[in-house]
Amino acid sequence: MTEISVEPYRKLVIRTYMRYGSYEEMAREIAYGVPMPTVVLRWSKGILFNFVSYQPTDSVMRQLMDGILYWDHLDFAEMPEYREEIPLAGSPARVLVRNFTGHPLFDQVAEFVKAKLL
């Protein structure tokens, strides 16, 4: 029989971050100049966010295997109510939002942002 386990990360390290004054501003900035017609952002517990991970080098993979996740950058803004899309006037880009409430890591990120970075 195969043993199956869930082993959450022990630690998340965020190297840099940018707090936006509004979720509309964040959506506009992230969608600006993006060659794709659709941008997907994450939402959990009243926080809209987007992150950039490091490329999976041998060193990064060793850290992941040891339970340490590194994000190079985190963008975030308060967005009290979830909405599926953020309209951008005058832009052909669509900004979709995925609701990750209930996700074990993203809920903790939202709580951390509210407690330490707002």
C-alpha positions, 0 to 999 in steps of 0.5 A: 500500500502507498503511503500518502501524506500532506506536508505543508511548507514550514516557512514562506519567505517573501523577499519584496512586496508592493502594497497598492492603495486600491485593488483597481490600481493593482489590477491596472498596474499588473495588466499594463503592458501584459501581452496576454489578454487575460490576467488572473489574480488571487483573492483570500480573506479580503486580500487581492494578491499576486506573487512571483516565484523563483525559477526552479534551480537546484538550490531552490528545489532543495529549499522546497524539499526542505519545506521552505518556499521563497517568493521573490515578490508579492503584490497586494491590495485590500479587496473586502468583497470577492469579485470574479473580474475587475473591469479596466476602463479603456483596456482590452485586458481582462483581470479575473480573480480566483477565490482561494479562501480555504487554501491552507497557504493563501489564507495564511498569507492573507492573514499575515498581510492584514496583520503585518503589512497593511 
